[in-house]
Amino acid sequence: MKKIAVVILLATAFCGGCSALGFGSDPAKFVKPSVAVIRFDNRAPFPLEWDLGDGMKEMLTDALVTSDRYRVIERIEIDTVLRELRFQYTGSTRRAGRVEQGRLKNVQYLIKGTITDFGHVSSSQGILSHIDYFELFTSAQKAVMGMTLQVIEVESGEVVSSTRLEKAVNARDVTVNTAYAKMAMGGGMFVRTPLGRATASVIEKAVKQITRTIADRKWQPKVAALQGDGTIALNGGKNRRMRNGTVYEVRQLGKPIVDPENEDILGYARGKVIGWLEVTQVKDLYSIARIISGDRAAFKPGQLCRPGEVPTFEGQPIRNAGGSAPPIVGIKL
C-alpha cells in the first residue's frame, strides 16, 4: 500500500510530460550528474495511512531515472551493499565474479524535499487555508499538492537551489475521506483522481527545476587514455552519439578561479591548446581518435575536448600522422 504502486503513477502520468521537460532533446548531449534522493519530510496533515515521505521520494526517483538525464544512486540500501562486498572478501566465496572494491559511485548532489500540502481545500478559502480541509463537503474544492524542493551539492554542502512547487486541480465535491479511503498512493485509481493529477504535475515541475539547476550543461568528451599505437581514447561512444570524422580541440585544464571571500572555485581559466584530434572509430562506450596536430606527450587523461575545426597554416589544413608532432606554431586559432 505504501511503495509497490508508486511506479505505476510515474509510468502513466509522468511520462506523458517527458517531451515538455526537454527530454525529447537528446539526453546523450547533456551531462549526467549523479544524484541521490532523500526521503521527504511530511508536514501535511492527511487522514489516511499513506507514507507520503517515502512515496514522494520513490516517485521523484523514478521520474529522474525515466528522464535519462541523471545517474541515480540509491543510498538507503548502501549498508546491505557494503555487507555483501565485505562478505565476498572473507574467503567464503569464489574469486570468479568477485566484485571489485572501491567502485561505488560518488554522489554529486542530494535531492530532498518537504511536503507542505497534500489533500483537498476549499477553493474559496485558498490553498493555504488553515481550516480543517478534510471535513469539507462543499462543491467548490481543489486537490492540492505542494512541497519545497532543495538541491544540495555534496562537495560543499551548499544548497544550490530551493524552490516552492505546488499544483491545484478542481475536485468538485470529492472529499478525501470518501474518495481515497480504498486506494493506495500511486495506484492506478489514484492517477485518475484530482489529487493524483496534482501530484504528477508537481513531480514534473520538480524534475524541470532540478534539470535547470544541475543538468542543463552540454556534455563534451574527455581524454580517457593514450593508446600504445599512438591513438587517443575518448570517454564517449555510441552512447554519446559520437561520430567518425569529428574534430576536437584539446586544451590543458586552466588554473582555477577562486573566490577570495570563501575560497570556492568559481571556474577555470582557459588553458593552453594541446592539439587537435579526429575521431576514427566509435565503440559502444568510448571512441578512438588520431592526433591531427600536437605533441602526443602533452595529451593527458581528463583533458576536455571541444568541437573545433582542423587547424590551418597560411590557409592550408595542418595534418600529421600522430605520435610525436612538431610544436604548434603560427596556427590560426
Secondary structure by P-SEA (a helix, b strand, c coil): ccccaaaaaaaccccccccccccccccccbbbbbbbbcbbbbccccccccaaaaaaaaaaaaaaaaacccccccccaaaaaaaaaaaaaccccccccccccccbbbbcbbbbbbbcccccccccccccccccccccccccccccccbbbbbbccccccccbbbbbbcccccccccccccccccccccccccccaaaaaaaaaaaaaaaaaaaccccbbbbbcccccccccbbbccccccccccccbbbbbbcccccccccccccccccccccccbbbbbccccccbbbbbbccccccccccccccccccccccccbbbbcccccccccccccc
